[in-house]
Structure formats: C-alpha cells, structure tokens
Amino acid sequence: MADRKWQRALKPAGSALIQMVLLLVGMAWLLDSGAEAMGYSWQWQRVPQYLFFYEDGQWWPAELIQGLVVTLHISALGLIGTLVIGLSTALLRLSDSVVGRFLSRGYIELIRNTPLLVQIYLLYFVFGPILGLSRFNTAVLALALFQGAYTAEIFRAGLNSIHRGQFEAAYSLGLNQYATYRTIILPQVLQRTLPPLTNEVVSLIKNSSIVSVMAIFDLTTEGRNIVAETAMPFEIWFSVAAIYLMLTLALSGLALLLEHKLGAQWKA
C-alpha cells in the first residue's frame, strides 16, 4: 500500500522532470543557434577551472564554489533569523498587547512596502556603522528582516487555522503555553505552512545575490569578477544560474519529502 502511494506521488515528479529536460534541451538548441548567428564561439571548456582546480595532489574549490559556500552561509544564518523574526512577529500580531500588535504591524508594512536594495543600503551605510555590524552580519540581518516580514504573515495564517479548542484542550490537560505551542500547535503550523515556507526559503537564497552590492564575495560577486577577467558573460552567468537552480530545486525536493513525512505522521 505504501509503495503504491509513493508511486502515485512520484508520477507527477517524473513528468515534471521530463518536461524540464525537454525545456533545457530546447533552450540549449536556441542558445546555440543564437550564438552561431552572432558569430560567438562558446568556451565551456574554460568553466570547470572556476569550479575546482587541481594542485599539490588534491582538488581545491575555485571561485564559483567559494562564492557558493559564502551564499550558503549567508542563506543559512538568514533563514534562522527569518524563522525567529517571523514567528515572533506573528505571535505579537496575535497577542493581546496593543503595543505588540502596533509594532509588529508597523514592521511588516515598512519592510513589505520598501525595496530590499534600499533596506540593504540603509543598514550598510546608516545603521550598520552605528551598531558596529560587519558587512557579512549586515547582509544576514537585511535578509532576515526582509524575509521575516513575509514569513510572519505565513505563520500568522497558520496559527489562525488552528482551532481554538486545541488550545483549550491543552490547557485543560495542564500544559503551559510554551509546552502547548511546542508539542501541539507549532508542529501543525509547520505542516500546514511548509509549501509557502519553502517558497520563502527559495526567495531568501535568490535574494542573497543582492548582497553583492556590499562587496561580499558570494556566488554572484564571484561570477561578476570572473566575467570582468575573462569576457565570458554567457558561460559564467549560465553556470551561476545553473548553480542557483540546482540549489533551489534540491531544497524544493527536500521540502516535498518532509511534507510527505509530516503528513504520514499526522495520519498515523
């Protein structure tokens, strides 16, 4: 029975994979035809040296992989900050505190109605020096604040979807507020909000490319530097886009597996 369920679940994934392969093949043919019409000669054989290089008897990560590591580091810390800020803001919006609701609503409206690039500039040139933040910490904070505003609304919707009777039942069993949220409420909220939360994680990774304006050597900055040195904009930027694509697809697949696992646990 379980095998049949997995087979049904994998059929759409297989179909989507076939469609993606066909799309990539079509794009490759279109790009090759366009480059031939422009008289451009592809230099894909030069790209691997910017991924890894061999020296002293072992392989070492090159510029693009080093930039990917920085991007992953920023995204991981930004994700932790996003979840903390988002959940805290959602709880404040649903609290009985007038001040808490006012501050959380003001924060959400301010962040959601101003561009991320402007927020980065304000943090980097104004608030960062006042708070003594490094460029790296400023980038993490900017991403966490930006994505946290959107994540807060996702958490708020998830919390509102939980029936009030579950809170009352938990309190009647002697559970305090912390235990109620940790063992009963938040696991259900996670299950119900996992798809939109996955979208926010993907957006966080893509938005991390904007921190390159702060001279942080992430994947985008490394790609730009390589293009300036080699005059290979097509090959390098396609490689950078492919790395971002593989990263986000891996996260989406992981979230899909986690969603099935959580769903099976609750059904059991």
Secondary structure as the mmCIF struct_conf table of DSSP 4:
data_model
#
loop_
_struct_conf.conf_type_id
_struct_conf.id
_struct_conf.beg_label_comp_id
_struct_conf.beg_label_asym_id
_struct_conf.beg_label_seq_id
_struct_conf.end_label_comp_id
_struct_conf.end_label_asym_id
_struct_conf.end_label_seq_id
HELX_RH_AL_P HELX_RH_AL_P1 ALA A 2 MET A 38
TURN_TY1_P TURN_TY1_P1 GLY A 39 GLY A 39
HELX_LH_PP_P HELX_LH_PP_P1 TYR A 40 TRP A 42
HELX_RH_3T_P HELX_RH_3T_P1 TRP A 44 ARG A 46
BEND BEND1 VAL A 47 VAL A 47
HELX_RH_3T_P HELX_RH_3T_P2 PRO A 48 TYR A 50
TURN_TY1_P TURN_TY1_P2 LEU A 51 LEU A 51
STRN STRN1 PHE A 52 GLU A 55
TURN_TY1_P TURN_TY1_P3 ASP A 56 GLY A 57
STRN STRN2 GLN A 58 PRO A 61
HELX_RH_AL_P HELX_RH_AL_P2 GLU A 63 ARG A 93
TURN_TY1_P TURN_TY1_P4 LEU A 94 LEU A 94
BEND BEND2 SER A 95 ASP A 96
HELX_RH_AL_P HELX_RH_AL_P3 VAL A 98 ARG A 112
TURN_TY1_P TURN_TY1_P5 ASN A 113 ASN A 113
BEND BEND3 THR A 114 THR A 114
HELX_RH_AL_P HELX_RH_AL_P4 LEU A 116 LEU A 122
HELX_RH_PI_P HELX_RH_PI_P1 LEU A 123 PHE A 127
HELX_RH_AL_P HELX_RH_AL_P5 GLY A 128 LEU A 131
TURN_TY1_P TURN_TY1_P6 GLY A 132 GLY A 132
HELX_RH_AL_P HELX_RH_AL_P6 ARG A 135 ASN A 160
TURN_TY1_P TURN_TY1_P7 SER A 161 SER A 161
BEND BEND4 ILE A 162 ILE A 162
HELX_RH_AL_P HELX_RH_AL_P7 ARG A 164 SER A 172
TURN_TY1_P TURN_TY1_P8 LEU A 173 GLY A 174
HELX_RH_AL_P HELX_RH_AL_P8 GLN A 177 THR A 180
HELX_RH_PI_P HELX_RH_PI_P2 TYR A 181 ILE A 185
HELX_RH_AL_P HELX_RH_AL_P9 LEU A 186 ASN A 207
HELX_RH_3T_P HELX_RH_3T_P3 SER A 208 MET A 214
TURN_TY1_P TURN_TY1_P9 ALA A 215 ALA A 215
BEND BEND5 ASP A 218 ASP A 218
HELX_RH_AL_P HELX_RH_AL_P10 LEU A 219 THR A 230
HELX_RH_AL_P HELX_RH_AL_P11 PRO A 233 LYS A 267
#
